């Protein structure tokens, strides 16, 4: 069974994929995708920042605040942070 679109295998990969979208993702969207509570999502976002990801916060109308990855760390930096 092979599919043309591959889904992220881990929750971390799901979150990074959501944050990589042009419109980013809200806390609620990430909570629904991962089944995490909001404090866990915030802690994960902090961990991404420590690994070298650059995140921006944007107001998204009535949807609230959206987070978006604007810069990812280089592969060498990511290996060193793990």
Secondary structure, DSSP 8 states (H G I E B T S, - for coil): ---SS---SSHHHHHHHHHTSTT-EEHHHHHHHHT--HHHHHHHHHHHHHTT-EEEEEE-GGG-EEEEEEE---HHHHHHH-
